[in-house]
Amino acid sequence: MKVNLYNLDGKAVRKIDLPDAFDTPIRQDLIRRAVTTYRANRRQPYGPNPRAGQRHSVEWWGKGRGASRTPRLRGGRRGAEAPNTVGGRRAHPPTPEKDWSEKMNKKERRLARKCALAASANKDTVINRGHIFDDKTTVPLVFVDKIEEVGSTKEIIKVFQNVGVHFDLDRAKNGRHIRAGRGKMRDRRYKTPKSLLVVVKEFKGVEKAVGNLPGVSITPVNNLNTEDLAPGGDPGRLTVFSSSALKEVSKW
């Protein structure tokens, strides 16, 4: 496959060949399993305090008094401690001892990353994921190495405008919304759609420029994984490479 090599003005300098990793057949099942494994291994153990719901002085009245067999506060009729009472313990709470981690073979993990890379080079898959960009733009986007030195958010936005992917930046910015459910009260109030993924060989200043754009992620090519390329297990993320980063991919 051949794609355009763009300069910072958005003009195609020449055509370049993509590494062989982009020719890998796309396997949705493998990508999903890899992302699930990454998420599972990030989970932390959690559970209630061992004495939660049991900090009462309770007694059982015994049989023959016309009352249910519920522990009750001493000196009153109010039930306590039992799972079906107000302020009582949970019946089957999560246990901190549970191991949430999952294992995946190294070769499978690497193959999943190649599958996700191949999906980022499939224009139909990228469009079906919801990304918006100019029809003439080739995916993945490959820029000259000078993009790694862009240190201003204003400049990087202009670069993305020159190649016609600023529409996707607007999609992520306008799609930011308040999360439904209890998560909004647990420091996860807002959700932002995923936009561009910028892959560089090393950080030279562009990480500061990209960090201010909602939905945009940046990572060194050596840290690139399946979850970066397919957030949520859905392949086809709109990806931007520097030419040096693309050369590193050819070593995989």
N, C-alpha and C positions, 0 to 999 in steps of 0.2 A: 504494500500500500504506500502511496505517496501523498504527502500533505505539504501545504505551503509553509515556508519559513518566513515569519513576519518580522519586520523591524518595528521600532517604537512608533513610527508614523502610520502603521497599519498596512503598509505595502508589502506584497509578497516578493521577497528577494529572490527565491528560487524554490524548486521542488526538492524535497528530501524523502528518503525511504524511512519508514517506521521499522523499529527492531522486530525480530521474529516473534517476540512475546505478544505482539498485537494481533498475530494470526491465530492465536489459541481459540479453539471452539468455546463458546460461552456456555457455561454450566451454572444455571440458576441455583440448583440444589447445593452445589459446592460453595458458592458465594454466600448463600444464606447460612450455611452451617458454620463457615468461618466467622461471619459477623456475630452469630449467636455465641460462639466460643469466646470471642473478644469481650463481649458484654458480660458473659457469665463470670469470666475471670476478674472482672472489675468489681463485682458485687462484694460488699462487705458483710460480715456476719452481724445479725441484729436479733433482738428478742427483748422481752420485758424483764423488769427487775424480778428476781425470784420471789420477792415478797409483795409484788404488786397485787392489789385487790385483796390482800389478806392481813392488812394492818388494822384489825379489829379485835375486840374482846367479844367473842361470840359463844353461843351455846345452842344446843338442840334441846327443845322442850321434851322430846320423847313422844311415844305413841299415846293415843287415847285422849288427845286434847282438841281434836277437830281441826288441827292445823297441819299444813304440809311439812315434810321433813326438811325444812330449810334452816340453816344456821341463822340465828337472830342475835341482834345486839343485846348484850346483857342489860336488863332493866327496861326493855321495850319490846315491841312486836316487829320492828322493822328488820327485814331480812338483810343479810350481808354475806360477803365472801363467796357465796355460790355464784356460778356463771350467769344464772338467770335473775340476779338482783342488781340494783343500781350500785355502781362502784365496785362490783365484785370482780373476781379474776376472770380471765378469758378461759374458755373451755379447752381449746387446743392452740395455744399461742406458738408463734415461730420460735425455734430454738437456736441460740447462738452457735451451737455445736454443728449445725448442718453445713456441709461442704457444697457450695454452689459451683465450684470450678468444673470445667469440662476440658477434655483433651482432644487434640487433633494432630494427626501425623504431620511431620514437617513437610513431606512432599505434597500432601494434600493442601496444606496451608499455602505453599508457594504456587501450586497450580491454581488455587482460588484467586490469588493476587493477579496471576496472568489472565485469568478469565475476566476479572474486573477491568483490567487494562484493555483487553480486546473490546469490551462493551463500551468503553469510553471513546473508541475509534469508530463505533457504529452510529452513524448519524440518526438513524431511525430510533435506536434505543435511547439516545440522548434526548431526542425530542419527546418520546413517549414518557420519559421521566419528568417532563414538565419544564425543561430548560428552554429559554427563548434566545435566539441569536439570529444573525443575518444568514440568509440562505447561501450566500457565496462563501461563507466562512467554513474552512475545513476543520474537522475535529480529529484528534485533539489539537488545540492551538499550540504551535511551537514558535517561540520568540528567540531572537538573538540574545546572547548572554547579558547584554546591557540592561535587560529587564530586572536582573537581580540587584542592580545598583540604584533603582528608582526609590527615593526615600520620602517622597511626598504623596499623600493620599490624592491630592488634586492632580498630580501628574499621572498616577496609575489609573485613575478614572479616565483621563484623557486617552491613555493607551488603549483601554478597553473600549472606549467609544470609537476609536479609529478602526477597530476590527469588527465592530458591530455586536459586541456581547454585553454592552451596557444595559440592554433590555432586561437581561437576567438579574443584574444588580437591582434594578427597579422592582422586579418581581419579588425579590427577597425582602427588600425594604418595605414595600407596601403589604407584604404578606405577614408581617409580624403581628401577632395577636395574643390575647390573654388566654392562657391555658384553661381548659375545662377541668373541673374536679378539684380535689383537695391539694393537688400539687401546687396550685397558685399560692397556697399559704406556706409552702415549704421551700422558699427560695428558688422556685421554678415558675415564676409567674408568667413569663412570656415565652412563646415559641416562635422561632424564626426559620423560614424555609432555607434549605441548603442551596447555595449558589456555587460559584466557581471554586475549584480546587487548584491552587498554584503550587507546582512542584519545582523546586530549585535544587541546584547542586549544593549550595551553602548560602547561609544568610549574609547578605552584604548591605542590608538596609531596606529591602523591599518588604520585610516582615513587619516593619513599623507602618508602612503605607497601607498594606493590605489589612492589618489588624483593625482598622477603623471601619471597614466595610461590612455591613450585616450579612451574615450567611456565607461569607468568603473564608476559606481555610487555606493555610499555607503549611508546607512540610518539606523537609529535606528529602531527597530521593532515597537516601539510605533508610529513612524511617517510614517510607510509604507502605501502607498495608491495605488489606481488602476493605476494611471499614471506612477508610478515607475515600476510596474510589467508589464504594457502594454503600452510602449511609442507610441504615435500616435494612440492609440486605437487598436493596433495589439497585441494580447495576445501571451504568450509563450516566455518570456524573460528568458535567462539563468541566474539562480539565485543561490547564495551561501548563506547558513545560518550557523550561529554558533549554537551549540546544545542548548545553553540557549535561543537564539532568537526563535528557533523552539518550545521550551516549552511555550513561551509567546503566540505563535500562537494558541496553543491548548486551550487557555482561550477564544478565540473568539467565 
